Amino acid sequence: NCESTSEVAINELEATEDKIEIYNPGAAIDIADWILTDKWEDASYDPVTDLEKLVFPTPANLAAGEFLIIGKGALPGQHAFGLGAAGDTVTLLRADLTVADQVAYGVGDAAISYCALPAGQGGTWTADCKPTFGAANTLP
């Protein structure tokens, strides 16, 4: 379900209100020009044709230990794609289009909250977490 090659990780998803949380457990990092999308399938991904992606603005600094909450919408810092209740895959791409993190979930998994326990890389993806956007993930 989860493929990580970076400390910065997708940490929690919620399909009902289309919220996504990114967590930085490591040193401060600038994620300017990184992309958040539900359209990436392989290295042939073309960001020009993905009209619903979120490209993080310059600068987009994440402090050490910071949780970044991203909602659905058309404003800067929001994603335009919805999270499917029947399952979806969300990918965080670096500016060079390499995968920083990717999470896939199935039917109903993200209805309440789908989260990594413990937070960040190496966590086990778990359905029906207590929604804790902006804080460490927990079970109800």
C-alpha positions in Angstrom: 0.0 0.0 0.0 2.7 2.5 0.8 5.9 3.1 -1.1 8.3 5.6 0.5 11.7 6.9 -0.6 11.7 10.1 1.3 11.3 11.2 4.9 8.3 13.4 4.0 5.3 11.1 3.8 1.6 11.1 3.2 0.3 10.4 6.7 -3.5 10.5 6.8 -6.3 10.5 4.3 -10.0 11.1 4.6 -12.3 10.7 1.6 -15.5 12.2 3.1 -14.1 15.7 3.2 -11.2 15.0 0.9 -8.4 15.8 3.4 -4.8 14.8 3.0 -2.1 15.1 5.6 1.6 15.2 4.9 4.1 14.7 7.7 7.8 15.7 7.9 9.5 13.7 10.7 13.0 14.8 9.6 14.9 18.0 9.1 13.2 21.1 7.6 12.7 20.8 3.9 11.3 22.9 1.0 8.8 21.0 -1.0 8.3 23.8 -3.6 7.4 22.4 -7.0 6.5 18.9 -5.6 3.2 17.5 -6.9 0.3 15.8 -5.1 -1.9 13.8 -7.4 -4.2 10.9 -7.8 -3.3 10.4 -11.5 0.2 9.0 -11.3 0.5 5.5 -12.6 4.1 5.2 -13.8 7.1 7.2 -15.1 5.1 8.2 -18.2 3.1 10.6 -15.9 2.8 14.1 -17.6 2.0 16.8 -15.1 0.9 19.1 -18.0 -2.1 16.9 -18.7 -3.0 16.5 -15.0 -5.3 19.5 -14.4 -6.3 18.5 -10.9 -2.8 18.1 -9.3 -1.5 20.3 -6.6 1.9 21.9 -7.2 3.3 23.2 -4.0 4.2 27.0 -4.3 7.6 28.5 -3.8 8.6 28.4 -1.0 6.8 25.5 0.7 8.8 25.0 3.8 7.9 22.1 6.1 9.5 22.4 9.5 10.8 19.3 11.3 7.9 17.5 12.9 5.3 19.5 10.9 2.0 18.1 9.8 0.6 19.8 6.6 -3.1 19.5 6.1 -4.3 19.8 2.5 -8.0 20.3 1.7 -9.9 20.0 -1.6 -10.5 23.2 -3.5 -9.3 25.6 -6.1 -7.3 27.9 -3.8 -3.5 27.9 -3.7 -2.3 25.0 -1.4 -5.5 22.9 -2.1 -5.9 19.9 -4.3 -8.7 19.8 -7.0 -9.0 16.0 -7.2 -11.4 14.2 -4.9 -10.5 11.1 -2.9 -12.7 8.2 -4.0 -14.8 6.5 -1.4 -14.4 3.3 -3.4 -10.6 3.5 -3.2 -7.9 5.6 -4.7 -4.2 6.1 -4.9 -2.5 9.4 -3.8 1.1 10.1 -4.9 3.5 12.7 -3.7 6.1 13.5 -6.3 9.3 15.4 -6.0 10.0 18.3 -8.4 12.0 15.9 -10.6 8.8 13.6 -10.8 10.3 10.8 -8.7 7.9 9.3 -6.1 8.5 10.6 -2.6 5.5 8.6 -1.2 2.4 6.8 -2.5 -0.6 5.4 -0.7 -3.4 3.3 -2.1 -6.6 2.4 -0.2 -9.7 0.3 -0.9 -13.4 0.6 -0.6 -14.5 2.4 2.6 -10.9 2.5 4.1 -10.7 6.3 4.1 -14.4 7.0 5.0 -13.4 8.1 8.6 -9.6 8.2 8.4 -6.9 6.1 6.8 -3.6 6.7 8.6 -0.1 5.4 9.2 0.5 4.0 12.7 2.9 5.2 13.9 3.1 8.4 11.8 5.4 8.7 8.8 7.5 6.2 6.9 7.3 2.6 8.2 3.9 3.1 9.7 1.2 0.5 9.0 -1.7 1.9 7.0 -4.9 1.4 9.1 -8.5 2.1 8.3 -10.9 3.7 10.7 -8.3 5.7 12.7 -9.4 8.5 14.9 -9.2 11.7 12.6 -6.2 13.5 14.0 -5.3 15.9 11.2 -2.4 18.1 12.4 -1.4 15.7 15.2 0.0 12.2 15.7 -2.3 9.4 14.5 -4.2 7.2 16.9 -6.9 4.5 17.0 -10.3 5.4 18.3 
